[in-house]
Amino acid sequence: MNGRLEARTGRHGTRNTLLTAGLVAATWLGAAGCLVPPSSAPPATAVATSHEDPPPDDSPSLFRLKAEWNGPCVRSDIIDVNLGNTPEAFVRAAFCQIAGREPTTAIVETWTDKLRHDSHVRRVDVVRALLAANKREAKLGYSDPWVGQPELSDPPNRRSTRDVGAVLMFFFSCPGGTNCAMDWANTHSPGMAAPSPLLAFGSSPSAVYSPSEPGFWRRELLDAKYAGLQFLMLNSYGPDIADGKLAPLAKALDSVNDPVRIALFDDTWTWGQPYFGDFWQQKPDLHDTEKAATTLYEAKWKPFFQQIDKRYWYRFKGRPFIYFYNSGTLEPRERSAAVLALMKAKFQKDFGEEPFVDVDAAYFADQDMPRVADARFSWMTLNLGNKRSRSRLNGHVIDHAMVKWDAVGRDRPGDMAKPDDRIMKDPALLKRVLEESRDAEILVIATWNDLGEGTGINRNYDYYTGGRWLEPDVFMRLIRASQSLPSKQP
């Protein structure tokens, strides 16, 4: 598998993500054929979650489940993890596929109870436990339990003045490529394993979940608009935007009527890495303000915005919006303010406008950063008391929050989730964040679609929690409902 590993470690948390779109040949491979991430022990803190139905909103789900599975009970070479809707039907289906015989009442009751009441237990964990108990090894499959994947159209009737955006990942290659193994992710988007009509674009025969395809971008743009988002912030590493790689996005933007706008998430992990050629092996030295600013700007900011028509730039207070992320690669952080100031000046010179730059809290080790940054964020909000980062710098109220988590498949391929893995599958935290940020000018959600980290809230067909399937648009409808409410005063 082609790919590489991202390990983001800053003062405020760690974020690991496998990357790639066929850019490099991995040399450090794990059992799943992906780069093996270093172990990262998340804090023991957890978020109280609930399995109650999401509140009604202005757009009832169009998704309908297929008929319940009822046999026959036969052994299978590939175990379909998504067979069976209720916990009882699922446990029976899994056991039948694994053992070729009916499960005992005790087996069904034990796992049914865990699925309904142990928030960390996932369907794939049940399958792996049953495989181990029956001394079997088998490939896993993940069928779509829904009758169809309907088109979602029309944004909500927006009454909120708050803008909502989300970080969008696009450094992967589907189907079956880097960061797209089905066992690597616990939930799956259409087009990951095989072409899907939902991702069709013009005469393109691919229709797969890949950033090399305009259909991938069009689908995410349409669903983000339906969800009530104002922008998607593209998590850009550098090699993924080089040589005109955003051309498929440009085509997709032109194909959508009034699409959500595009912002830049400057992910600095790639600096100093050996996977992408000589240029990316360097680490800009922030002591050398001119050289560092030139290198950083020419590698990311300039080519990113050159490839996207200005009509589609997301602007806050009239200014192009950029997140500048810390991954521990750019040092010394105490000298980062002057570099960032020069990068903003270069942008102004080339594009005729000054960007609004929301800066990772780690860079505020430089005492001058409050005079250069336009806002401040902390990436790993699950470590924060209220699970939300709020910036009031320069009088602007900007919130940032991570609302889901499940990185077991990425961090420990083939392993089962444990109680201390901080698994969060349901919408409880998103509901809380949406309500508590109603007085903000912007809410940034991290993320829209990170499959390996399990933070995605986009259309996934196998959200399962509390013993039932959640509709593929459950998180999107919550944002729709929130954006249909009037804002609160700060």
C-alpha positions in Angstrom: 0.0 0.0 0.0 1.2 3.5 -0.8 1.1 5.9 2.1 2.7 7.4 5.1 2.1 8.2 8.6 1.1 11.5 10.2 1.8 11.8 13.9 0.7 15.2 15.2 1.9 15.9 18.7 1.6 19.3 20.2 1.3 20.8 23.7 -2.5 20.2 23.6 -2.8 16.6 22.3 -1.9 14.1 19.7 -3.5 13.4 16.4 -2.4 10.5 14.2 -3.6 9.9 10.7 -2.4 7.6 7.9 -2.1 9.4 4.7 -1.8 9.3 1.1 -3.0 9.2 -2.5 -0.4 7.0 -4.1 2.4 9.4 -3.6 5.0 7.2 -2.0 5.8 3.6 -1.4 5.5 2.7 2.2 8.4 0.8 3.7 7.1 0.3 7.2 4.0 -1.9 6.8 1.7 -3.4 9.3 -0.5 -6.5 9.0 -3.1 -4.5 7.1 -0.6 -3.2 4.6 -0.7 0.3 6.0 1.9 2.3 7.8 1.9 1.4 11.5 1.2 4.4 13.6 3.1 4.9 16.8 1.1 4.2 19.9 -0.7 7.2 21.3 -2.4 6.7 24.6 -5.4 9.0 24.7 -6.3 10.6 28.0 -8.6 8.5 30.2 -11.2 11.3 30.2 -14.4 10.3 28.5 -17.5 12.1 27.3 -20.9 11.1 28.7 -22.9 9.9 25.7 -26.5 8.8 25.3 -28.3 6.6 22.9 -31.5 8.6 22.7 -33.1 9.4 19.4 -31.8 12.7 17.9 -34.4 15.5 18.3 -36.7 16.1 15.3 -35.5 18.6 12.8 -36.7 20.3 9.6 -35.6 17.4 7.4 -36.7 13.9 8.4 -34.3 11.2 7.1 -35.0 9.7 3.7 -33.1 6.5 4.6 -34.9 3.2 5.1 -33.4 0.0 6.4 -33.5 -3.2 4.4 -35.7 -6.0 5.6 -34.4 -7.8 8.7 -32.1 -10.8 8.1 -33.6 -14.2 9.0 -31.2 -16.8 7.7 -30.4 -19.3 6.4 -27.7 -20.2 9.0 -24.7 -21.1 6.9 -20.9 -20.7 7.2 -19.3 -18.1 5.0 -15.7 -17.3 3.8 -16.3 -13.6 4.2 -18.1 -12.4 7.3 -20.6 -9.6 6.6 -20.3 -7.4 9.7 -23.3 -5.4 8.7 -25.8 -8.3 8.4 -28.7 -8.0 10.8 -30.3 -4.8 12.1 -31.3 -5.6 15.7 -28.6 -6.8 18.0 -30.3 -10.2 18.2 -30.4 -10.7 14.4 -26.8 -9.4 14.0 -25.3 -11.8 16.7 -27.2 -14.7 15.1 -26.0 -13.7 11.6 -22.4 -13.3 12.7 -22.3 -16.6 14.5 -24.0 -18.4 11.7 -21.5 -17.1 9.2 -18.6 -18.0 11.5 -19.6 -21.3 12.9 -22.2 -22.6 10.4 -24.7 -23.4 13.2 -27.1 -21.6 15.5 -25.7 -19.7 18.5 -26.8 -20.6 22.0 -29.2 -18.3 23.8 -26.4 -17.3 26.2 -24.2 -16.1 23.3 -27.0 -14.0 21.8 -28.0 -12.5 25.1 -24.5 -11.7 26.2 -23.5 -9.8 23.1 -26.9 -8.2 22.6 -26.6 -6.7 26.1 -23.1 -5.4 25.4 -24.2 -3.8 22.1 -27.1 -2.0 23.8 -25.3 -0.9 27.0 -21.5 -0.9 26.6 -20.8 2.2 24.5 -17.3 1.1 23.4 -18.5 -2.3 22.0 -18.8 -2.2 18.2 -20.2 -4.7 15.7 -16.7 -5.5 14.4 -15.6 -6.3 18.0 -18.4 -8.9 18.4 -17.4 -10.5 15.1 -13.7 -10.6 16.1 -14.6 -12.1 19.5 -16.8 -14.8 17.9 -14.1 -15.6 15.4 -11.5 -16.0 18.2 -13.9 -18.1 20.2 -14.4 -20.4 17.2 -10.7 -20.5 16.4 -11.3 -19.0 12.9 -9.7 -16.4 10.7 -11.8 -14.8 8.0 -12.0 -11.7 5.8 -14.6 -9.2 6.8 -17.1 -7.4 4.6 -19.3 -4.4 5.3 -22.5 -4.3 3.3 -24.8 -1.3 3.1 -27.9 -2.0 5.4 -30.0 0.8 3.7 -32.4 0.3 0.9 -30.7 3.1 -1.1 -28.5 6.1 -0.8 -30.9 9.0 -1.7 -29.8 12.4 -3.0 -29.9 15.0 -0.3 -30.7 18.4 -1.5 -31.5 21.9 -0.4 -29.8 23.6 2.6 -31.8 24.2 5.8 -33.9 27.3 6.3 -31.1 29.1 8.1 -31.8 31.5 10.9 -28.5 31.3 12.7 -25.8 34.0 12.0 -23.1 31.5 13.0 -21.1 30.0 10.2 -20.4 26.2 10.5 -17.5 24.5 8.7 -15.6 21.3 9.0 -12.1 20.0 8.3 -12.1 17.7 5.3 -9.5 15.0 4.7 -8.5 14.0 1.2 -5.2 12.3 1.4 -6.3 8.7 0.7 -6.9 6.4 -2.3 -10.0 4.3 -2.6 -11.0 1.6 -3.1 -8.6 -0.5 -1.2 -5.7 1.9 -1.3 -3.9 3.9 1.4 -6.1 5.0 4.3 -9.0 3.3 2.7 -8.9 -0.3 4.0 -12.4 -1.2 5.1 -11.1 -2.8 8.3 -9.1 0.4 9.1 -12.3 2.4 9.5 -15.3 1.5 11.7 -17.7 3.3 9.5 -17.7 3.5 5.7 -18.7 6.0 3.0 -20.3 4.9 -0.3 -17.6 4.4 -2.9 -14.9 3.1 -0.5 -15.0 -0.5 -1.5 -16.6 -0.3 -5.0 -18.0 2.3 -7.4 -21.2 3.9 -6.2 -23.8 5.7 -8.4 -23.9 8.4 -5.7 -20.4 9.5 -6.7 -21.0 9.5 -10.5 -19.8 12.6 -12.3 -20.5 13.2 -16.0 -19.1 10.4 -18.0 -16.6 9.3 -15.4 -16.8 5.6 -14.9 -15.0 5.6 -11.6 -17.6 6.9 -9.1 -15.3 6.0 -6.1 -14.4 7.7 -2.9 -11.1 9.2 -4.1 -9.9 12.8 -4.3 -8.7 12.1 -7.9 -12.4 12.0 -8.9 -14.6 15.0 -9.3 -17.5 12.8 -8.1 -15.9 12.5 -4.7 -15.7 16.3 -4.3 -19.2 16.9 -5.7 -20.8 14.4 -3.3 -19.1 16.0 -0.3 -20.0 19.5 -1.4 -23.6 18.6 -1.9 -23.9 16.8 1.4 -22.1 19.6 3.2 -24.6 22.1 1.8 -27.5 19.9 2.8 -26.1 19.7 6.3 -26.1 23.5 6.6 -22.3 24.0 6.4 -20.9 27.3 5.0 -17.5 25.9 4.3 -15.2 22.9 4.1 -11.6 23.4 5.3 -9.3 21.2 3.2 -6.6 19.4 5.3 -3.6 20.0 3.0 -0.2 18.5 3.5 1.5 19.9 0.5 2.3 16.9 -1.8 -1.5 16.4 -2.1 -2.0 19.8 -3.7 1.1 19.9 -5.9 1.1 19.7 -9.7 -2.6 20.8 -10.0 -4.0 18.0 -7.9 -7.0 20.2 -6.9 -8.3 20.2 -10.5 -11.0 17.6 -9.7 -12.3 19.9 -6.9 -12.4 22.9 -9.3 -14.6 20.8 -11.7 -16.9 19.8 -8.8 -17.2 23.4 -7.5 -18.3 24.6 -11.0 -20.9 21.8 -11.2 -22.7 22.8 -8.0 -25.1 25.7 -7.7 -23.8 28.0 -4.9 -21.6 25.4 -3.3 -20.2 25.7 0.2 -17.0 27.7 0.2 -13.4 26.4 0.6 -10.9 27.3 3.3 -7.3 26.0 4.0 -6.1 23.8 6.8 -2.4 24.1 6.6 -1.2 20.8 8.1 2.6 21.1 8.7 3.3 17.4 9.4 5.1 16.7 6.1 8.1 18.9 6.8 11.1 16.7 7.6 9.5 13.5 6.5 11.4 11.1 4.2 8.5 9.9 2.1 7.9 12.7 -0.4 11.2 13.6 -1.9 14.1 16.0 -1.1 11.9 19.1 -0.8 9.7 17.8 2.0 12.7 16.4 3.9 13.7 19.8 4.9 12.4 21.5 8.1 12.1 25.2 7.7 14.0 26.9 10.5 11.8 29.6 12.1 15.0 31.5 13.2 15.4 32.4 9.5 12.2 34.4 9.0 12.5 35.3 5.3 13.6 31.8 4.2 11.0 29.9 6.3 8.1 32.2 5.3 9.0 31.9 1.7 9.3 28.1 1.8 6.0 27.7 3.7 4.0 30.1 1.7 5.2 28.9 -1.7 4.7 25.2 -0.8 1.1 25.6 0.6 -0.8 28.8 0.7 0.0 30.1 -2.8 -0.6 26.9 -4.8 -3.7 26.1 -2.8 -5.5 29.4 -3.5 -4.2 29.6 -7.0 -6.1 26.4 -7.9 -9.4 27.6 -6.5 -11.5 30.3 -8.1 -11.9 33.3 -5.8 -15.6 32.9 -6.1 -15.4 29.8 -3.9 -13.0 31.0 -1.2 -14.6 31.1 2.2 -14.1 34.5 3.8 -14.6 35.5 7.4 -15.2 39.3 7.8 -14.3 39.5 4.1 -10.9 37.7 4.4 -9.8 34.3 3.1 -9.8 31.8 6.0 -6.8 29.7 7.0 -6.0 27.4 9.9 -2.3 27.1 10.7 -1.7 23.8 12.5 1.1 22.8 14.7 2.5 19.2 14.4 5.8 19.7 16.2 7.8 20.0 13.0 8.3 23.8 12.8 10.7 25.1 15.4 11.3 27.1 17.4 7.7 28.0 18.0 8.9 31.0 20.0 10.0 32.6 16.7 6.8 31.8 14.7 5.0 35.1 14.8 7.4 37.0 12.5 7.3 34.1 10.0 3.5 34.1 10.0 3.3 37.9 9.6 5.6 37.7 6.5 3.4 34.8 5.1 0.3 37.0 5.4 2.2 39.9 3.7 3.1 37.6 0.8 -0.5 36.6 0.5 -1.6 40.2 0.4 0.9 41.0 -2.3 0.0 38.1 -4.5 -3.8 38.0 -4.1 -4.6 41.6 -3.1 -6.2 40.7 0.3 -5.1 39.7 3.7 -6.0 36.3 5.0 -7.7 35.7 8.4 -5.4 33.2 10.0 -6.6 31.0 12.9 -3.5 29.8 14.6 -2.8 26.6 16.7 -2.4 27.5 20.4 1.1 25.9 20.4 2.5 28.8 18.4 1.5 31.2 21.1 4.7 30.2 22.7 5.8 33.3 20.8 4.8 36.3 22.9 4.2 38.3 19.7 1.7 35.8 18.3 -1.4 37.6 19.7 -0.5 40.6 17.6 -0.2 38.5 14.4 -2.8 35.8 14.7 -6.4 36.6 14.0 -7.8 33.8 16.2 -6.5 30.8 18.2 -7.6 27.1 18.4 -6.7 23.9 20.2 -7.0 20.9 18.0 -7.6 18.1 20.5 -10.7 19.4 22.3 -11.5 16.0 23.9 -8.8 16.9 26.4 -10.5 20.2 27.3 -13.0 20.5 30.2 -15.9 21.5 28.1 -14.7 19.6 25.0 -14.7 22.8 23.0 -12.0 25.3 22.1 -13.1 29.0 22.1 -11.2 31.9 20.8 -12.1 35.5 21.7 -8.9 37.0 20.2 -9.5 40.4 18.5 -13.1 40.4 19.6 -14.2 37.4 17.5 -15.9 34.4 19.0 -14.7 31.3 17.1 -15.3 27.8 18.4 -13.6 24.5 17.4 -14.6 21.0 18.5 -14.0 17.3 17.8 -17.3 15.5 18.3 -16.6 11.8 17.5 -13.7 9.4 18.1 -12.8 5.8 17.1 -9.1 5.3 16.1 -8.8 1.6 17.2 -8.5 0.3 13.6 -5.9 2.8 12.8 -3.8 2.5 16.0 -4.2 -1.3 16.6 -5.2 -3.0 13.4 -7.4 -6.0 13.9 -7.8 -5.4 17.7 -11.0 -5.0 19.6 -12.0 -1.8 21.4 -11.4 -1.5 25.1 -13.3 0.5 27.7 -10.5 3.0 27.9 -10.3 3.7 24.2 -12.6 6.7 24.5 -14.9 5.4 21.7 -17.6 8.0 20.9 -20.1 6.9 18.2 -23.4 8.7 18.9 -24.4 12.3 18.3 -24.5 13.4 22.0 -21.4 15.5 21.9 -22.3 17.1 18.6 -25.7 18.1 20.0 -24.0 19.7 23.0 -21.4 21.5 20.9 -24.0 22.9 18.5 -26.1 24.2 21.4 -23.2 25.7 23.4 -21.7 27.4 20.3 -24.9 29.2 19.2 -23.4 32.5 20.3 -20.2 32.0 18.3 -19.5 33.6 14.9 -17.9 30.4 13.6 -18.0 26.8 14.7 -15.3 24.5 13.1 -15.9 20.8 13.4 -13.0 18.4 13.4 -13.7 16.6 11.2 -16.1 16.0 8.3 -14.7 12.7 7.1 -11.6 11.4 8.9 -12.2 7.6 8.6 -9.2 6.3 10.4 -9.5 8.6 13.4 -13.3 8.0 13.5 -14.1 11.7 13.7 -16.2 11.9 10.6 -19.8 13.2 10.5 -20.4 12.9 6.8 -22.6 10.3 5.1 -21.5 6.9 6.4 -23.8 3.9 6.0 -23.0 2.0 9.1 -23.3 4.2 12.2 -24.4 1.8 14.9 -24.9 2.6 18.6 -27.1 1.7 21.4 -28.3 -1.4 19.6 -29.6 0.3 16.4 -28.5 1.7 13.1 -28.3 5.5 12.9 -29.3 7.0 9.6 -26.3 7.9 7.3 -27.3 11.6 7.6 -27.9 11.7 11.4 -25.1 14.1 12.1 -25.9 16.2 9.1 -29.5 16.6 10.2 -28.4 17.8 13.6 -26.4 20.6 12.1 -29.4 21.5 9.8 -31.7 21.7 12.9 -29.2 23.9 14.8 -28.6 26.3 11.9 -32.4 26.6 11.6 -32.5 28.2 15.1 -31.7 31.9 15.8 -28.3 32.6 17.2 -27.8 33.5 20.8 -26.1 36.7 22.0 -22.6 36.3 23.3 
